[in-house]
Amino acid sequence: MDIFMDFFNKPSVTETFVDVLLCAVPIWVAVMIGLLIGWSWRPRWTGLVYLGFRSKLRFLLTAPPGFGARRIWLAFTALSVFSVCRTLWSRLGSSSKKLSVSGSAPSSKPVGEEEEESFSRASDKITDKEQDVVTEKDLEHLLYLLEAGNANLEWQSMMDKSTPNMSYQAWRHEPETGPVVYRSRTVFEDATPDIVRDFFWDDEFRPKWDPMLAYFKTLEEDPKTGTTIVHWIKKFPFFCSDREYIIGRRIWESGKKYYAVTKGVPYQALPKRDKPRRVELYFSSWIIKAVESRKGDGQMTACEVSLVHYEDMGIPKDVAKLGVRHGMWGAVKKLNSGLRAYQSARKPGTSLSRSAQIASITTKLNMDLVETSVAEEEERGRAVENARKQKDQFSVDWKWIVVGGVALACGLHSSAIGKALMVGAGQRLARR
């Protein structure tokens, strides 16, 4: 009994049920409104049809379980319960295995297969020195996901759109455990890497184009390396509570190519609260460089931004994917409009915000170290891929077994042949 009480007292269980309930309420309200409107506008002849089929409908409603409409209802209910229980189990397992904060600042690893080890650096532990909040290990992780990891990870294309002054492509990778990883490539015409770098870093200007940012504050900054720790609170749609972020940020530079890394970090001076809910697993980083314009004039007047992003917002994965898919293009257009407004505001002689000034403080990139780390990450990716293939050869996909079992039970329950087959299968299993 104590085990069950501890299970239901966990905040993750309560939050999951609340999130699922709140996400389902708007859908069911819309369905009920549609049913009421449809019923009120029905033609008069439908009443005669209903009277004619009333006896058959009564037979279906009084039929035993496993027959007619009730059979379909029970099948979908079983599948829904199985999906919710699996999500709860995986989330509780991942939360129970998180590593505690230590003074030596080792990088924590999320629960799951070795494939997900590369995503764990977003929750690296903070040290006493500010410059160690975001390290070269995080830079290696960024390079792996955007360069070496492309050959080892399965990326699904999500979007390929363009406007007269921008083009955008997006992909996603769905690991077995952990959040969905998104990758994008955006090319801004008539933009320089310096302007784009400052634009992404400028928290004072961000609320003008990002309506989700409700609050921001710079907690710490290092004038030598440009490393900063910022506090964000983002507004989410009405069915989800706001989210809180403690983000460590740092920029590396190689020529006019910038490597910007932002990730979630712990911060003891600002403890967690019940509301807003803090997002601890967060990694959003990008590479900014000048590219040739698509005008065909051979000039390097365009700017390319290669982004990789993932976070655990505490929302069911399917709901999060649905929201990202439907809101992606609108967010990208707001981003482009914000950049153009930022270019107009950055006239010669105008003073820069503190965030933009910090963005100009970068760390020179050691290319030898980067090449070595990318090679190591690529080799690790091959090993992980081979291990995953070997596991897939001997693993059983229980989801399809459950679906097949439900379909078989629904299809064969009412027939004599089905009963005979089920009895024969049961006897064979009993003999084993």
C-alpha positions in Angstrom: 0.0 0.0 0.0 2.9 2.4 0.8 4.3 1.8 -2.7 1.0 2.8 -4.3 0.7 5.9 -2.1 4.2 6.9 -3.0 3.4 6.4 -6.7 0.4 8.6 -6.6 2.1 11.2 -4.4 4.8 11.8 -7.0 4.4 15.3 -8.6 5.1 13.8 -12.1 2.1 11.5 -11.9 -0.3 14.4 -10.8 1.1 16.7 -13.4 0.8 14.1 -16.2 -2.8 13.5 -15.4 -3.6 17.2 -15.2 -1.8 17.9 -18.5 -3.6 15.0 -20.2 -6.9 16.2 -18.8 -6.4 19.8 -19.8 -5.2 18.9 -23.2 -8.3 16.7 -23.8 -10.9 19.1 -22.4 -10.8 21.6 -25.4 -11.1 18.7 -27.9 -14.0 17.1 -26.1 -15.7 20.5 -25.7 -15.4 21.1 -29.4 -16.8 17.6 -30.1 -19.8 18.1 -27.8 -20.5 21.5 -29.4 -20.4 19.9 -32.8 -22.7 17.2 -31.7 -25.2 19.7 -30.3 -25.1 21.9 -33.4 -25.5 18.9 -35.7 -28.4 17.5 -33.6 -30.2 20.8 -33.6 -29.8 21.3 -37.3 -30.8 17.7 -38.3 -33.4 17.2 -41.0 -36.9 16.1 -39.9 -36.7 12.8 -41.8 -33.9 11.6 -39.5 -36.6 11.1 -36.8 -38.4 8.6 -39.0 -35.1 6.8 -39.8 -34.4 6.6 -36.1 -37.8 5.1 -35.3 -37.2 2.5 -38.0 -33.8 1.5 -36.7 -34.7 1.9 -33.0 -35.1 -1.8 -32.4 -31.7 -2.6 -34.0 -30.0 0.2 -32.0 -31.6 -1.2 -28.8 -30.2 -4.6 -29.7 -26.7 -3.1 -30.2 -26.8 -1.3 -26.9 -28.0 -4.3 -24.9 -25.5 -6.7 -26.6 -22.8 -8.2 -24.3 -19.3 -6.8 -24.2 -17.2 -7.6 -27.2 -20.0 -7.0 -29.7 -21.0 -4.1 -32.0 -20.3 -0.6 -30.8 -19.3 -1.6 -27.3 -16.6 -3.9 -28.8 -15.0 -0.9 -30.5 -15.3 1.2 -27.4 -13.6 -1.3 -25.2 -10.8 -1.8 -27.8 -10.0 1.9 -28.0 -10.3 2.2 -24.2 -7.8 -0.6 -23.7 -5.3 1.0 -26.2 -5.6 4.4 -24.5 -5.0 2.9 -21.0 -2.0 1.0 -22.3 -0.5 4.2 -23.8 -1.1 6.3 -20.7 0.4 3.6 -18.4 3.4 3.2 -20.6 4.0 7.0 -20.6 3.7 7.2 -16.8 6.0 4.2 -16.3 8.8 5.6 -18.6 8.5 9.1 -17.0 8.7 7.7 -13.4 11.6 5.5 -14.4 13.5 8.4 -15.9 12.8 10.7 -12.9 13.9 8.1 -10.3 17.3 7.6 -12.0 18.4 11.2 -12.2 21.8 11.8 -10.7 22.2 14.1 -7.7 24.2 17.3 -8.0 27.8 16.8 -7.1 30.7 19.3 -6.5 32.9 17.9 -9.2 30.5 18.8 -11.9 30.2 15.5 -13.8 27.7 15.5 -16.8 24.5 13.7 -16.0 23.0 11.0 -18.3 19.3 10.6 -19.0 17.8 7.1 -18.6 17.5 5.0 -21.7 19.7 3.4 -24.3 23.2 4.5 -25.2 21.8 6.5 -28.1 20.4 9.0 -25.7 23.7 9.6 -23.9 24.6 12.3 -26.4 21.6 14.3 -25.3 22.5 14.3 -21.6 25.0 17.3 -21.7 22.1 19.7 -21.5 21.9 18.9 -17.8 25.6 19.1 -17.0 26.3 20.2 -13.4 27.5 23.7 -12.7 30.8 24.4 -11.1 32.1 27.2 -8.9 33.5 29.0 -12.0 31.1 30.7 -14.4 33.1 29.8 -17.4 32.5 26.1 -16.7 28.7 26.4 -16.9 28.9 25.8 -20.7 32.0 23.8 -21.7 33.6 22.5 -24.8 31.8 19.2 -24.2 28.6 21.0 -25.0 30.1 22.4 -28.1 31.2 18.9 -29.2 27.6 17.8 -28.6 26.3 20.6 -30.9 28.8 19.7 -33.6 27.9 16.0 -33.4 24.1 16.6 -33.8 24.5 19.1 -36.6 27.4 17.5 -38.5 28.6 14.0 -37.6 25.3 12.9 -36.1 23.3 13.5 -39.4 24.7 10.2 -40.8 23.9 8.2 -37.6 20.5 9.5 -36.6 17.3 9.1 -38.4 15.9 12.5 -39.3 12.3 12.9 -40.5 11.6 15.9 -42.7 8.9 18.2 -41.3 9.0 21.4 -43.3 10.5 23.0 -46.4 9.2 26.5 -47.0 10.4 29.9 -48.1 9.5 33.6 -48.4 11.1 36.3 -50.6 13.8 37.0 -48.0 14.1 33.7 -46.1 14.1 29.9 -46.6 13.5 27.3 -43.8 13.9 23.6 -43.5 13.2 21.4 -40.4 13.7 17.8 -39.4 13.1 15.8 -36.2 14.6 12.7 -34.6 12.6 10.6 -32.1 14.7 8.6 -29.7 13.3 5.6 -27.9 13.4 7.6 -24.7 13.8 11.3 -24.0 12.4 14.3 -25.8 12.1 14.7 -29.6 15.2 16.4 -31.1 14.5 19.1 -33.7 17.0 20.4 -36.3 16.5 23.2 -38.7 18.3 25.3 -41.4 17.3 28.9 -41.9 18.8 31.2 -44.5 18.1 34.9 -44.0 18.8 37.1 -47.1 20.5 40.4 -46.6 21.7 39.7 -43.1 25.2 39.4 -41.5 26.3 36.8 -38.9 27.0 39.6 -36.4 23.5 40.9 -36.5 21.9 37.5 -36.3 24.2 36.6 -33.4 23.2 39.7 -31.4 19.5 39.2 -32.4 19.3 35.8 -30.8 21.2 36.9 -27.7 19.3 40.2 -27.1 16.7 39.5 -24.3 15.7 43.1 -24.1 14.5 43.0 -27.7 13.1 39.4 -27.7 9.6 40.2 -26.2 8.9 42.4 -29.3 8.8 39.3 -31.5 8.5 36.4 -29.1 5.1 36.6 -27.3 5.9 33.5 -25.2 8.7 35.3 -23.2 6.9 36.8 -20.2 10.0 37.5 -18.0 13.7 37.6 -18.3 16.6 38.5 -16.1 20.4 38.1 -16.3 21.5 36.3 -13.1 25.3 36.1 -13.8 27.8 37.0 -16.5 31.5 36.5 -17.1 33.0 39.5 -19.0 36.0 37.3 -20.0 34.3 34.5 -21.8 30.9 36.0 -22.4 29.2 33.1 -20.5 25.9 34.2 -18.9 23.2 32.6 -16.8 19.7 33.9 -17.6 16.3 33.3 -16.0 13.3 33.0 -18.3 9.6 32.4 -17.8 7.6 31.5 -20.8 3.8 31.7 -21.3 2.3 28.5 -22.6 -1.2 28.0 -24.1 -4.2 28.1 -21.7 -4.2 24.3 -21.1 -0.7 24.3 -19.8 1.0 26.2 -17.0 3.9 28.5 -17.6 7.5 27.1 -17.7 10.6 28.4 -16.0 14.1 28.2 -17.5 17.6 28.7 -16.0 19.8 28.9 -19.1 23.6 29.0 -19.4 24.8 30.6 -22.7 28.2 30.9 -24.4 29.5 31.7 -27.9 32.6 30.3 -29.7 34.0 32.0 -32.8 36.0 30.7 -35.8 36.5 33.5 -38.3 33.0 34.8 -39.0 31.4 31.6 -38.0 29.7 31.5 -34.6 28.8 28.5 -32.4 26.2 29.6 -29.9 25.3 27.1 -27.1 22.4 27.5 -24.6 21.4 24.8 -22.2 19.5 24.3 -18.9 21.7 24.5 -15.8 21.0 24.2 -12.1 21.1 27.3 -10.0 21.2 27.0 -6.2 20.4 30.7 -5.5 17.0 30.2 -7.2 15.3 27.1 -5.9 12.5 25.4 -7.8 8.9 26.2 -7.1 5.6 24.5 -7.8 4.6 27.2 -10.3 5.9 28.0 -12.8 7.3 24.5 -13.5 11.0 24.5 -14.2 12.3 22.9 -17.4 15.6 21.2 -16.4 16.4 19.3 -19.6 16.9 22.0 -22.2 19.4 22.3 -25.1 19.0 24.8 -27.9 22.1 25.7 -29.9 23.0 26.9 -33.4 25.8 27.6 -35.9 25.7 31.0 -37.6 27.7 31.7 -40.8 27.6 33.7 -44.0 26.5 31.9 -47.2 26.0 32.9 -50.8 22.7 34.7 -51.6 20.1 32.8 -53.6 19.9 35.9 -55.8 22.7 34.3 -57.9 25.1 37.2 -57.8 27.8 35.3 -56.0 27.8 37.6 -53.0 28.0 36.3 -49.4 25.1 38.5 -48.3 22.9 35.8 -46.7 23.2 34.3 -43.3 22.6 30.6 -42.5 21.5 29.4 -39.0 21.7 25.7 -38.3 19.8 25.0 -35.1 19.3 21.9 -32.9 16.8 22.0 -30.1 15.2 19.7 -27.6 13.7 20.1 -24.1 11.5 18.2 -21.7 8.6 20.5 -20.9 6.7 17.9 -18.9 4.0 17.6 -21.7 3.1 14.2 -23.3 5.3 13.7 -26.3 2.4 13.3 -28.8 0.8 16.5 -27.6 4.1 18.4 -27.8 4.8 17.1 -31.3 1.3 18.2 -32.4 1.9 21.7 -31.0 5.3 22.1 -32.6 4.1 20.9 -36.0 1.1 23.3 -36.1 3.0 26.3 -34.6 6.3 26.0 -36.3 5.8 28.0 -39.5 4.0 30.8 -37.6 6.9 31.0 -35.1 9.5 31.1 -38.0 7.6 34.0 -39.7 7.6 35.9 -36.4 11.3 35.2 -36.1 12.0 36.6 -39.5 9.9 39.7 -38.9 11.7 40.2 -35.6 15.1 40.0 -37.3 14.1 42.6 -39.9 12.8 44.9 -37.1 16.1 44.4 -35.2 18.1 45.4 -38.3 16.1 48.6 -38.6 16.6 49.3 -34.9 20.4 48.7 -35.1 21.1 51.9 -36.9 24.7 53.4 -36.8 25.2 55.3 -33.5 22.5 53.5 -31.5 23.6 52.0 -28.2 23.6 48.3 -27.8 21.7 46.5 -25.0 23.7 44.7 -22.3 22.8 41.3 -23.8 24.0 42.3 -27.3 27.3 43.6 -25.8 27.9 40.3 -24.1 27.2 38.5 -27.4 30.2 40.1 -28.9 32.5 38.5 -26.2 33.3 35.1 -27.7 35.9 32.3 -27.2 38.3 31.5 -30.0 37.6 28.0 -31.3 40.3 25.3 -31.2 39.6 23.5 -34.5 42.0 20.6 -33.7 40.0 19.9 -30.6 36.7 20.1 -32.5 37.9 17.7 -35.2 39.0 15.2 -32.7 35.8 15.4 -30.6 33.7 15.1 -33.7 35.6 12.0 -34.8 35.1 10.5 -31.3 31.4 11.3 -31.4 31.0 9.8 -34.8 32.7 6.6 -33.7 30.5 6.4 -30.7 27.5 7.0 -32.9 28.4 4.0 -35.1 28.8 1.8 -32.1 25.4 2.9 -30.7 23.8 2.3 -34.1 25.2 -1.2 -34.3 24.0 -2.0 -30.8 20.6 -0.7 -31.6 20.3 -2.9 -34.7 21.4 -6.0 -32.8 18.8 -5.2 -30.1 16.1 -4.7 -32.7 16.7 -8.1 -34.2 15.9 -9.8 -30.9 13.4 -7.4 -29.4 9.6 -7.7 -29.3 7.4 -4.7 -30.1 4.8 -5.2 -27.4 2.6 -2.4 -28.8 1.8 -4.4 -31.9 1.3 -7.5 -29.9 -1.3 -5.7 -27.8 -3.0 -4.2 -30.9 -3.1 -7.5 -32.6 -4.4 -9.2 -29.5 -7.2 -6.7 -29.2 -8.1 -6.9 -32.9 -8.1 -10.7 -32.7 -10.3 -10.8 -29.7 -12.7 -8.3 -31.2 -12.9 -10.1 -34.5 -13.1 -13.7 -33.3 -15.0 -13.4 -30.0 -18.5 -13.9 -31.4 -17.9 -16.7 -33.9 -17.6 -20.4 -33.2 -14.4 -20.6 -35.3 -12.9 -17.8 -33.4 -13.6 -19.6 -30.1 -12.1 -22.8 -31.4 -8.9 -21.0 -32.5 -8.6 -19.2 -29.2 -9.1 -22.5 -27.2 -6.6 -24.3 -29.4 -4.0 -21.5 -28.9 -4.5 -21.5 -25.2 -4.0 -25.3 -25.0 -0.8 -25.0 -27.0 0.6 -22.3 -24.7 -0.4 -24.4 -21.7 1.6 -27.4 -23.0 4.7 -25.2 -23.3 
